[in-house]
Amino acid sequence: MSTTNAVSTAPEGLHPEQSPRSTEVAGSEAIHGSILALSLGALGVVYGDIGTSPLYALRECFSPHHGLAVTPTNVLGILSLIFWSLVMVICVKYVAFVTRADNNGEGGVLALLSLTRAGTADRAGPRGRFILLLLGLFGTALLYGDGMITPAISVLSAVEGLQVATRTFEPYVLPITVAILFGLFAVQRRGTAKVASVFGPALLVWFLVIGALGVHRILLQREDHPSVFLAINPLFAIGFLIDNGHFGFLALSSVVLVVTGGEALYADMGHFGARPIRFAWFLIVLPALLLNYFGQGALLMEHAESVNNPFFELAPAWGLYPLVALSTVATIIASQALISGAFSLTQQAIQLDYVPRFTVVHTSGEAHGQIYVPWVNWGLMILCIVLVLTFQSSAELAEAYGMAVTGTMAITSLLFYAFVRERWHWPRWRAVLVVGIFLVFDVAFLGVNLLKLFEGAWFPLAIGALIFIGMTTWRRGRAELGRILGEARLPLDLFLADVGASKPHRITGTAVVMTSNTTGVPNVLLHHLKHNKILHERVVLMSFRTVQRPEVDDADRVSITALDHGFYRVIVDWGFMQKPSMDRTLEVCAARGLRLDPYSTTFFLGRETLIPTGRTRMMTWRKKLFVIMSRNAPSITAYIGIPPNRVIEIGTQVEL
């Protein structure tokens, strides 16, 4: 089956959703209702991260580390930077352009990478494609860092609101935060399907409340202070950077916190579609965020002493505790979105063979994508709690937060350039112009965060580097292992001719031989015949492949080829968002005329014992790392659901 991606062929970058009116007019009321429902759901899943940024973003812009005085001029300059960052990075880059680069509706770094020729590059490919591939993998690794920091900083900043009311709560901030994080990760195994329905309405209340708080504060602004809406003029942003020089540039490391949910917006696109995400952004999210940021700015113009926590200072005294409670709920929802995103990202990486086959548990029989990955869950929990106990305040965590976000955003821009050149066939000048504008913001934000390398920005880079090393080592090791086994593999036609000539003893039943190779004879079959001197009367050579698109329908899933002497070649294709299932495979095979009863079939698998003393071109330490990863990788038997009492494993030693 072809692995060609189904992508837009519309001219000048138009997406298929801009198709002729005839495909959109039927049932307009139902369509509008569906968009509203999906938009409400998008509020809870897509916008939790960016929606909770007002808790700490403006406060961090005036952090003592930046040396900025809280003056009306500086407040207007910061607000102008915030306004234009939201407009250019979120509205223009992500909402207007990047969300149109979807892989059958799915978004995210891996989906975008798979749409470029770099997605199929290897070490033998052109240097440019190989570099893009490495960048895409590193961007994926940085998203895990984002998934660790977001729950920690979001929940901690919400709980810190208790200190605004009274210092009595100060000793309990860290214990309460740790308890909430532990509870959040502990319930992941139950799945989010039952509680996801409340995410959207809860975030809708959140956005309405923070918008109302901003409006209330703006209306109270005295006439002798300049209007906060002057910040819409970009000259205030430019003037701020010029007047404050080095300190103004450092403030960009905090300004970037207002766009931290941009990648989540793109990565979660497959759950709701681009139109509902855009609808929710322009109707609810953007107005609420701007009103709240401008409200905080109006407060700081008159009460500079409120800079320690301007978000909670917006609330009246009677509303402080309810606002802390609502903020905690909002940050838990924002954290949930990042945790679920890490699970989905891991499943994609497993399917694309960048990480071992971790156990993936489907927590809902109805909601597609509701999965739970135990290893990832507990790893994230431990690192989140370590982060909270190490940095001890959201202000300190903010020093590390921007690095993961800005790195991924810059990588997305570079991949998007490759995409528009290859898929939309933009001329070079247009691609350079558009992506160059994106990179002005991305590089500025990335550069200023690199200056904070030793103040916390090292953490997401270190985590990203470790995950990147693991992903590339696994991929390279699997490729080298496949090459070694392939060199010793016998051509299928010669093997079948030998079976016909030698006529080995055949026993009743069916043997399914699992192999990653779709052409030659699996080594496990050769070893079985060599040592046992028998073959089953029916032998099925079965290969699972992952194609470069999110999902494959059952109608296109299986290719069956009948060979001589009772042999069959079965190739099963899965999308990179799908988890392979032997039960489902056998059902599709039966519908295509090849019936395989799992309880009367013997499954043959190979198990390689790896020895890092061979002549492959991997460095010794990477060979040893790959060996360790292979030994601890879960068995394919459990991963794809083969009945364990029907499996025969035949081991071989392989020198890497």
TORNUMI-553394 format. One record per residue (C-alpha): residue in one letter; x, y, z. Coordinates in steps of 0.25 Angstrom, whole numbers, plus 5000, padded with zeros to 4 digits. Layout:
N
{'A' {X Y Z}},
...
***
This chain:
656
{'M' {5000 5000 5000}},
{'S' {5005 5014 4997}},
{'T' {5010 5022 5008}},
{'T' {5008 5035 5001}},
{'N' {5002 5046 5011}},
{'A' {4988 5052 5008}},
{'V' {4991 5066 5008}},
{'S' {4986 5079 5002}},
{'T' {4988 5081 4987}},
{'A' {4981 5094 4987}},
{'P' {4989 5106 4981}},
{'E' {4997 5116 4989}},
{'G' {4995 5108 5002}},
{'L' {4980 5107 5002}},
{'H' {4975 5096 5011}},
{'P' {4964 5086 5007}},
{'E' {4955 5093 5017}},
{'Q' {4954 5104 5007}},
{'S' {4948 5095 4998}},
{'P' {4936 5099 4989}},
{'R' {4923 5103 4996}},
{'S' {4916 5091 4992}},
{'T' {4923 5083 5002}},
{'E' {4919 5092 5014}},
{'V' {4905 5096 5012}},
{'A' {4898 5084 5016}},
{'G' {4891 5085 5030}},
{'S' {4897 5098 5033}},
{'E' {4890 5099 5047}},
{'A' {4896 5085 5051}},
{'I' {4910 5090 5046}},
{'H' {4909 5102 5054}},
{'G' {4905 5094 5066}},
{'S' {4916 5085 5064}},
{'I' {4926 5096 5063}},
{'L' {4921 5102 5076}},
{'A' {4922 5089 5083}},
{'L' {4936 5086 5078}},
{'S' {4940 5100 5081}},
{'L' {4936 5098 5095}},
{'G' {4943 5085 5096}},
{'A' {4956 5092 5090}},
{'L' {4955 5102 5102}},
{'G' {4958 5091 5112}},
{'V' {4968 5083 5104}},
{'V' {4976 5093 5095}},
{'Y' {4976 5106 5102}},
{'G' {4978 5102 5117}},
{'D' {4993 5105 5116}},
{'I' {4993 5118 5109}},
{'G' {4980 5122 5117}},
{'T' {4987 5121 5130}},
{'S' {4999 5129 5126}},
{'P' {4993 5142 5132}},
{'L' {4996 5136 5146}},
{'Y' {5011 5139 5145}},
{'A' {5015 5145 5131}},
{'L' {5013 5160 5134}},
{'R' {5019 5158 5148}},
{'E' {5031 5152 5142}},
{'C' {5033 5163 5132}},
{'F' {5036 5172 5144}},
{'S' {5044 5162 5152}},
{'P' {5056 5168 5159}},
{'H' {5065 5160 5150}},
{'H' {5062 5169 5139}},
{'G' {5064 5182 5146}},
{'L' {5052 5189 5140}},
{'A' {5045 5200 5148}},
{'V' {5030 5199 5149}},
{'T' {5027 5212 5142}},
{'P' {5015 5215 5132}},
{'T' {5024 5216 5120}},
{'N' {5030 5202 5123}},
{'V' {5017 5196 5126}},
{'L' {5012 5201 5113}},
{'G' {5024 5195 5106}},
{'I' {5023 5182 5112}},
{'L' {5008 5181 5109}},
{'S' {5011 5185 5094}},
{'L' {5021 5174 5094}},
{'I' {5011 5164 5099}},
{'F' {5000 5169 5090}},
{'W' {5009 5167 5077}},
{'S' {5014 5154 5082}},
{'L' {5000 5149 5083}},
{'V' {4996 5154 5069}},
{'M' {5009 5150 5062}},
{'V' {5012 5137 5068}},
{'I' {4998 5131 5071}},
{'C' {4989 5138 5062}},
{'V' {4998 5139 5050}},
{'K' {5008 5128 5051}},
{'Y' {5000 5117 5057}},
{'V' {4985 5120 5055}},
{'A' {4986 5126 5041}},
{'F' {4998 5118 5035}},
{'V' {5003 5106 5043}},
{'T' {4990 5099 5046}},
{'R' {4988 5098 5031}},
{'A' {4999 5089 5030}},
{'D' {4992 5076 5035}},
{'N' {4994 5062 5033}},
{'N' {4980 5056 5031}},
{'G' {4976 5066 5042}},
{'E' {4987 5063 5051}},
{'G' {4997 5074 5056}},
{'G' {5009 5075 5064}},
{'V' {5024 5074 5061}},
{'L' {5024 5059 5058}},
{'A' {5012 5061 5048}},
{'L' {5019 5073 5042}},
{'L' {5032 5065 5041}},
{'S' {5025 5053 5034}},
{'L' {5019 5063 5023}},
{'T' {5033 5067 5019}},
{'R' {5044 5059 5011}},
{'A' {5052 5060 5024}},
{'G' {5042 5051 5031}},
{'T' {5048 5039 5023}},
{'A' {5062 5043 5023}},
{'D' {5073 5035 5029}},
{'R' {5088 5036 5030}},
{'A' {5090 5034 5015}},
{'G' {5080 5045 5012}},
{'P' {5084 5059 5008}},
{'R' {5090 5067 5019}},
{'G' {5079 5077 5019}},
{'R' {5068 5067 5021}},
{'F' {5076 5060 5032}},
{'I' {5078 5072 5039}},
{'L' {5063 5075 5039}},
{'L' {5060 5061 5044}},
{'L' {5069 5063 5056}},
{'L' {5063 5077 5058}},
{'G' {5049 5071 5058}},
{'L' {5053 5060 5068}},
{'F' {5060 5070 5077}},
{'G' {5047 5078 5076}},
{'T' {5039 5066 5080}},
{'A' {5049 5064 5092}},
{'L' {5047 5078 5097}},
{'L' {5032 5076 5097}},
{'Y' {5034 5066 5108}},
{'G' {5041 5077 5116}},
{'D' {5029 5086 5114}},
{'G' {5021 5075 5119}},
{'M' {5029 5074 5132}},
{'I' {5030 5089 5135}},
{'T' {5015 5093 5131}},
{'P' {5008 5085 5142}},
{'A' {5019 5090 5152}},
{'I' {5019 5104 5149}},
{'S' {5004 5105 5147}},
{'V' {4999 5098 5160}},
{'L' {5010 5105 5168}},
{'S' {5006 5119 5163}},
{'A' {4991 5116 5166}},
{'V' {4994 5112 5180}},
{'E' {5003 5124 5182}},
{'G' {4991 5132 5181}},
{'L' {4988 5128 5196}},
{'Q' {5000 5137 5200}},
{'V' {4993 5149 5195}},
{'A' {4982 5147 5205}},
{'T' {4991 5144 5217}},
{'R' {5005 5140 5220}},
{'T' {5000 5129 5229}},
{'F' {4999 5119 5216}},
{'E' {5013 5122 5212}},
{'P' {5019 5109 5219}},
{'Y' {5008 5101 5212}},
{'V' {5009 5105 5198}},
{'L' {5020 5094 5194}},
{'P' {5013 5083 5201}},
{'I' {4999 5087 5195}},
{'T' {5005 5087 5181}},
{'V' {5012 5074 5183}},
{'A' {4999 5068 5188}},
{'I' {4991 5073 5176}},
{'L' {5002 5068 5166}},
{'F' {5002 5054 5172}},
{'G' {4987 5053 5172}},
{'L' {4987 5058 5157}},
{'F' {4997 5048 5152}},
{'A' {4991 5037 5161}},
{'V' {4977 5038 5154}},
{'Q' {4983 5037 5140}},
{'R' {4981 5022 5140}},
{'R' {4966 5024 5141}},
{'G' {4966 5032 5128}},
{'T' {4961 5046 5125}},
{'A' {4948 5042 5117}},
{'K' {4939 5043 5129}},
{'V' {4944 5057 5133}},
{'A' {4948 5063 5120}},
{'S' {4933 5068 5118}},
{'V' {4935 5078 5129}},
{'F' {4948 5083 5124}},
{'G' {4942 5092 5114}},
{'P' {4931 5099 5122}},
{'A' {4941 5100 5134}},
{'L' {4951 5108 5125}},
{'L' {4940 5116 5119}},
{'V' {4937 5121 5133}},
{'W' {4952 5123 5135}},
{'F' {4953 5132 5122}},
{'L' {4940 5140 5125}},
{'V' {4945 5142 5140}},
{'I' {4959 5147 5136}},
{'G' {4953 5156 5125}},
{'A' {4943 5162 5134}},
{'L' {4954 5165 5145}},
{'G' {4962 5172 5134}},
{'V' {4951 5180 5129}},
{'H' {4947 5184 5144}},
{'R' {4962 5189 5146}},
{'I' {4962 5196 5133}},
{'L' {4949 5204 5136}},
{'L' {4955 5208 5149}},
{'Q' {4968 5214 5143}},
{'R' {4970 5229 5146}},
{'E' {4969 5239 5135}},
{'D' {4983 5245 5139}},
{'H' {4989 5232 5134}},
{'P' {4991 5228 5120}},
{'S' {4981 5218 5114}},
{'V' {4986 5204 5114}},
{'F' {4980 5202 5100}},
{'L' {4991 5211 5095}},
{'A' {5000 5198 5096}},
{'I' {4993 5194 5083}},
{'N' {5003 5203 5076}},
{'P' {5015 5195 5073}},
{'L' {5024 5208 5074}},
{'F' {5023 5206 5089}},
{'A' {5029 5192 5088}},
{'I' {5040 5197 5079}},
{'G' {5042 5209 5088}},
{'F' {5043 5200 5101}},
{'L' {5054 5192 5095}},
{'I' {5062 5204 5090}},
{'D' {5061 5211 5103}},
{'N' {5064 5199 5112}},
{'G' {5075 5193 5104}},
{'H' {5080 5180 5110}},
{'F' {5069 5180 5121}},
{'G' {5058 5182 5111}},
{'F' {5064 5170 5103}},
{'L' {5064 5161 5116}},
{'A' {5050 5164 5118}},
{'L' {5046 5156 5105}},
{'S' {5050 5144 5113}},
{'S' {5037 5146 5121}},
{'V' {5029 5152 5110}},
{'V' {5030 5139 5103}},
{'L' {5022 5132 5114}},
{'V' {5009 5138 5108}},
{'V' {5010 5129 5096}},
{'T' {5014 5116 5103}},
{'G' {5002 5109 5098}},
{'G' {5005 5111 5083}},
{'E' {5010 5097 5081}},
{'A' {4999 5091 5089}},
{'L' {4989 5098 5080}},
{'Y' {4996 5091 5068}},
{'A' {4998 5078 5074}},
{'D' {4984 5076 5079}},
{'M' {4978 5080 5066}},
{'G' {4974 5066 5062}},
{'H' {4964 5065 5074}},
{'F' {4956 5077 5069}},
{'G' {4960 5081 5055}},
{'A' {4965 5095 5051}},
{'R' {4952 5103 5050}},
{'P' {4947 5101 5064}},
{'I' {4961 5104 5070}},
{'R' {4961 5117 5062}},
{'F' {4947 5120 5066}},
{'A' {4950 5118 5081}},
{'W' {4963 5126 5080}},
{'F' {4957 5139 5073}},
{'L' {4943 5138 5081}},
{'I' {4948 5135 5095}},
{'V' {4962 5133 5098}},
{'L' {4969 5145 5091}},
{'P' {4959 5155 5096}},
{'A' {4960 5150 5110}},
{'L' {4975 5149 5111}},
{'L' {4977 5163 5105}},
{'L' {4967 5169 5115}},
{'N' {4973 5162 5127}},
{'Y' {4988 5166 5123}},
{'F' {4983 5180 5120}},
{'G' {4975 5180 5133}},
{'Q' {4988 5176 5141}},
{'G' {4995 5187 5133}},
{'A' {4985 5197 5138}},
{'L' {4987 5193 5152}},
{'L' {5002 5194 5151}},
{'M' {5002 5208 5146}},
{'E' {4995 5213 5158}},
{'H' {5000 5203 5169}},
{'A' {5014 5198 5166}},
{'E' {5015 5191 5179}},
{'S' {5005 5181 5173}},
{'V' {5016 5175 5164}},
{'N' {5018 5163 5173}},
{'N' {5005 5157 5168}},
{'P' {4997 5166 5160}},
{'F' {4988 5155 5155}},
{'F' {4982 5152 5169}},
{'E' {4982 5167 5172}},
{'L' {4972 5169 5162}},
{'A' {4962 5162 5170}},
{'P' {4953 5169 5181}},
{'A' {4956 5164 5195}},
{'W' {4943 5155 5195}},
{'G' {4947 5148 5182}},
{'L' {4961 5145 5185}},
{'Y' {4959 5131 5191}},
{'P' {4949 5127 5180}},
{'L' {4959 5132 5170}},
{'V' {4970 5123 5176}},
{'A' {4961 5111 5175}},
{'L' {4957 5114 5161}},
{'S' {4972 5117 5157}},
{'T' {4975 5103 5163}},
{'V' {4964 5096 5155}},
{'A' {4969 5103 5142}},
{'T' {4984 5100 5144}},
{'I' {4980 5085 5147}},
{'I' {4973 5085 5134}},
{'A' {4984 5092 5127}},
{'S' {4994 5081 5133}},
{'Q' {4984 5070 5129}},
{'A' {4985 5075 5114}},
{'L' {5000 5074 5114}},
{'I' {5001 5061 5121}},
{'S' {4991 5055 5111}},
{'G' {4999 5061 5100}},
{'A' {5012 5054 5105}},
{'F' {5004 5041 5104}},
{'S' {5000 5043 5090}},
{'L' {5014 5048 5086}},
{'T' {5020 5035 5092}},
{'Q' {5010 5027 5084}},
{'Q' {5014 5034 5071}},
{'A' {5029 5032 5075}},
{'I' {5026 5017 5077}},
{'Q' {5019 5015 5064}},
{'L' {5030 5023 5057}},
{'D' {5041 5014 5064}},
{'Y' {5048 5025 5071}},
{'V' {5046 5019 5085}},
{'P' {5043 5005 5091}},
{'R' {5030 4999 5091}},
{'F' {5025 5005 5104}},
{'T' {5012 4999 5110}},
{'V' {5000 5007 5104}},
{'V' {4987 5006 5111}},
{'H' {4974 5010 5105}},
{'T' {4965 5016 5116}},
{'S' {4952 5018 5107}},
{'G' {4945 5009 5097}},
{'E' {4938 5021 5091}},
{'A' {4948 5033 5091}},
{'H' {4959 5031 5082}},
{'G' {4972 5036 5087}},
{'Q' {4969 5034 5102}},
{'I' {4982 5026 5105}},
{'Y' {4990 5024 5118}},
{'V' {5005 5021 5117}},
{'P' {5010 5017 5131}},
{'W' {5025 5019 5129}},
{'V' {5023 5033 5124}},
{'N' {5012 5037 5135}},
{'W' {5021 5033 5147}},
{'G' {5034 5039 5140}},
{'L' {5026 5052 5138}},
{'M' {5021 5052 5152}},
{'I' {5035 5050 5159}},
{'L' {5041 5061 5151}},
{'C' {5030 5071 5153}},
{'I' {5031 5069 5168}},
{'V' {5046 5070 5167}},
{'L' {5044 5083 5160}},
{'V' {5035 5089 5170}},
{'L' {5044 5085 5182}},
{'T' {5057 5089 5175}},
{'F' {5052 5103 5169}},
{'Q' {5042 5105 5181}},
{'S' {5034 5117 5174}},
{'S' {5028 5119 5161}},
{'A' {5037 5131 5159}},
{'E' {5049 5122 5159}},
{'L' {5042 5112 5150}},
{'A' {5039 5123 5140}},
{'E' {5054 5124 5137}},
{'A' {5054 5110 5132}},
{'Y' {5040 5110 5125}},
{'G' {5043 5118 5113}},
{'M' {5054 5110 5108}},
{'A' {5046 5098 5104}},
{'V' {5035 5106 5097}},
{'T' {5044 5115 5089}},
{'G' {5053 5104 5084}},
{'T' {5041 5096 5079}},
{'M' {5034 5108 5073}},
{'A' {5047 5111 5065}},
{'I' {5048 5097 5060}},
{'T' {5033 5097 5056}},
{'S' {5037 5110 5047}},
{'L' {5048 5102 5040}},
{'L' {5040 5090 5038}},
{'F' {5028 5099 5032}},
{'Y' {5038 5105 5022}},
{'A' {5041 5091 5017}},
{'F' {5027 5088 5017}},
{'V' {5022 5100 5009}},
{'R' {5034 5098 4999}},
{'E' {5031 5083 4997}},
{'R' {5016 5082 4998}},
{'W' {5010 5096 4995}},
{'H' {5021 5099 4985}},
{'W' {5023 5113 4989}},
{'P' {5034 5120 4982}},
{'R' {5047 5122 4991}},
{'W' {5045 5137 4993}},
{'R' {5031 5136 4998}},
{'A' {5035 5124 5008}},
{'V' {5047 5132 5013}},
{'L' {5038 5145 5015}},
{'V' {5027 5138 5023}},
{'V' {5036 5129 5031}},
{'G' {5046 5139 5033}},
{'I' {5036 5148 5040}},
{'F' {5032 5136 5049}},
{'L' {5047 5134 5052}},
{'V' {5049 5148 5056}},
{'F' {5041 5146 5068}},
{'D' {5045 5131 5070}},
{'V' {5060 5135 5070}},
{'A' {5059 5147 5079}},
{'F' {5051 5139 5089}},
{'L' {5061 5127 5088}},
{'G' {5073 5136 5088}},
{'V' {5069 5143 5101}},
{'N' {5066 5130 5108}},
{'L' {5080 5124 5104}},
{'L' {5085 5136 5113}},
{'K' {5078 5130 5125}},
{'L' {5085 5116 5122}},
{'F' {5090 5116 5136}},
{'E' {5078 5121 5143}},
{'G' {5069 5110 5140}},
{'A' {5068 5109 5125}},
{'W' {5078 5098 5125}},
{'F' {5068 5088 5131}},
{'P' {5058 5087 5118}},
{'L' {5071 5086 5110}},
{'A' {5077 5075 5118}},
{'I' {5064 5067 5118}},
{'G' {5062 5070 5103}},
{'A' {5076 5065 5100}},
{'L' {5075 5052 5108}},
{'I' {5062 5049 5101}},
{'F' {5068 5053 5088}},
{'I' {5080 5044 5090}},
{'G' {5071 5032 5094}},
{'M' {5062 5034 5082}},
{'T' {5073 5035 5072}},
{'T' {5081 5023 5078}},
{'W' {5068 5015 5078}},
{'R' {5066 5018 5063}},
{'R' {5080 5016 5059}},
{'G' {5081 5003 5067}},
{'R' {5069 4998 5061}},
{'A' {5074 5002 5047}},
{'E' {5087 4995 5049}},
{'L' {5080 4982 5055}},
{'G' {5071 4982 5043}},
{'R' {5083 4983 5033}},
{'I' {5091 4972 5040}},
{'L' {5079 4963 5040}},
{'G' {5075 4967 5026}},
{'E' {5089 4963 5020}},
{'A' {5087 4949 5026}},
{'R' {5073 4948 5020}},
{'L' {5070 4938 5009}},
{'P' {5062 4942 4997}},
{'L' {5048 4937 4998}},
{'D' {5047 4931 4984}},
{'L' {5060 4922 4987}},
{'F' {5054 4918 5000}},
{'L' {5041 4914 4994}},
{'A' {5048 4906 4983}},
{'D' {5056 4899 4994}},
{'V' {5043 4895 5001}},
{'G' {5037 4890 4989}},
{'A' {5050 4881 4986}},
{'S' {5053 4876 5000}},
{'K' {5038 4874 5004}},
{'P' {5040 4876 5019}},
{'H' {5030 4869 5029}},
{'R' {5018 4878 5030}},
{'I' {5009 4877 5042}},
{'T' {4995 4882 5044}},
{'G' {4991 4896 5048}},
{'T' {4996 4910 5045}},
{'A' {5009 4917 5048}},
{'V' {5009 4932 5048}},
{'V' {5024 4937 5047}},
{'M' {5025 4952 5051}},
{'T' {5036 4959 5043}},
{'S' {5039 4974 5041}},
{'N' {5044 4970 5027}},
{'T' {5034 4970 5016}},
{'T' {5042 4963 5005}},
{'G' {5052 4952 5010}},
{'V' {5051 4940 5019}},
{'P' {5050 4943 5034}},
{'N' {5062 4938 5041}},
{'V' {5053 4932 5052}},
{'L' {5047 4923 5041}},
{'L' {5060 4918 5036}},
{'H' {5065 4915 5050}},
{'H' {5052 4908 5053}},
{'L' {5053 4899 5040}},
{'K' {5068 4896 5043}},
{'H' {5066 4891 5057}},
{'N' {5052 4885 5057}},
{'K' {5052 4880 5043}},
{'I' {5037 4883 5041}},
{'L' {5028 4893 5036}},
{'H' {5013 4896 5038}},
{'E' {5003 4893 5027}},
{'R' {5000 4908 5026}},
{'V' {5011 4918 5029}},
{'V' {5008 4933 5029}},
{'L' {5019 4943 5028}},
{'M' {5013 4955 5035}},
{'S' {5019 4969 5036}},
{'F' {5014 4981 5043}},
{'R' {5017 4995 5037}},
{'T' {5015 5009 5041}},
{'V' {5012 5019 5030}},
{'Q' {5014 5034 5030}},
{'R' {4999 5037 5033}},
{'P' {4991 5037 5046}},
{'E' {4981 5026 5043}},
{'V' {4979 5015 5033}},
{'D' {4965 5010 5031}},
{'D' {4962 4995 5032}},
{'A' {4959 4995 5017}},
{'D' {4973 4999 5014}},
{'R' {4980 4992 5025}},
{'V' {4984 4978 5020}},
{'S' {4991 4973 5008}},
{'I' {4990 4958 5006}},
{'T' {4998 4950 4996}},
{'A' {4997 4935 4994}},
{'L' {5010 4928 4991}},
{'D' {5014 4914 4987}},
{'H' {5014 4902 4997}},
{'G' {5004 4908 5007}},
{'F' {5011 4921 5010}},
{'Y' {5005 4935 5011}},
{'R' {5011 4949 5012}},
{'V' {5002 4958 5020}},
{'I' {5006 4973 5021}},
{'V' {4998 4981 5032}},
{'D' {4999 4996 5031}},
{'W' {4996 5005 5043}},
{'G' {4996 5020 5045}},
{'F' {5005 5027 5054}},
{'M' {4994 5031 5063}},
{'Q' {4989 5016 5064}},
{'K' {4993 5005 5073}},
{'P' {4995 4992 5066}},
{'S' {4985 4981 5070}},
{'M' {4986 4966 5067}},
{'D' {4972 4964 5069}},
{'R' {4968 4975 5060}},
{'T' {4978 4969 5049}},
{'L' {4972 4955 5050}},
{'E' {4958 4961 5048}},
{'V' {4962 4969 5036}},
{'C' {4969 4956 5030}},
{'A' {4957 4948 5033}},
{'A' {4948 4958 5025}},
{'R' {4958 4957 5014}},
{'G' {4957 4942 5013}},
{'L' {4969 4938 5022}},
{'R' {4964 4932 5035}},
{'L' {4974 4931 5046}},
{'D' {4969 4926 5060}},
{'P' {4978 4932 5070}},
{'Y' {4976 4920 5079}},
{'S' {4979 4909 5069}},
{'T' {4991 4917 5063}},
{'T' {5005 4917 5067}},
{'F' {5012 4931 5067}},
{'F' {5027 4930 5064}},
{'L' {5036 4942 5069}},
{'G' {5051 4945 5069}},
{'R' {5058 4950 5081}},
{'E' {5072 4955 5078}},
{'T' {5083 4955 5089}},
{'L' {5091 4968 5086}},
{'I' {5106 4968 5088}},
{'P' {5113 4982 5086}},
{'T' {5126 4977 5080}},
{'G' {5123 4977 5065}},
{'R' {5127 4986 5054}},
{'T' {5115 4995 5052}},
{'R' {5118 5010 5051}},
{'M' {5112 5013 5065}},
{'M' {5120 5018 5076}},
{'T' {5122 5008 5087}},
{'W' {5115 5016 5098}},
{'R' {5103 5017 5088}},
{'K' {5103 5002 5086}},
{'K' {5103 4999 5100}},
{'L' {5092 5009 5102}},
{'F' {5084 5002 5091}},
{'V' {5086 4989 5097}},
{'I' {5081 4993 5111}},
{'M' {5069 5000 5104}},
{'S' {5066 4987 5096}},
{'R' {5067 4978 5109}},
{'N' {5057 4986 5116}},
{'A' {5047 4989 5105}},
{'P' {5034 4982 5107}},
{'S' {5031 4970 5098}},
{'I' {5024 4971 5085}},
{'T' {5015 4960 5090}},
{'A' {5008 4969 5101}},
{'Y' {5009 4981 5092}},
{'I' {5000 4976 5080}},
{'G' {4992 4966 5088}},
{'I' {4997 4952 5084}},
{'P' {4992 4941 5093}},
{'P' {5005 4938 5101}},
{'N' {5002 4923 5102}},
{'R' {5002 4922 5087}},
{'V' {5016 4929 5085}},
{'I' {5029 4922 5082}},
{'E' {5042 4931 5083}},
{'I' {5055 4927 5076}},
{'G' {5067 4934 5081}},
{'T' {5080 4938 5073}},
{'Q' {5092 4945 5077}},
{'V' {5095 4958 5068}},
{'E' {5108 4966 5069}},
{'L' {5106 4981 5067}},
***
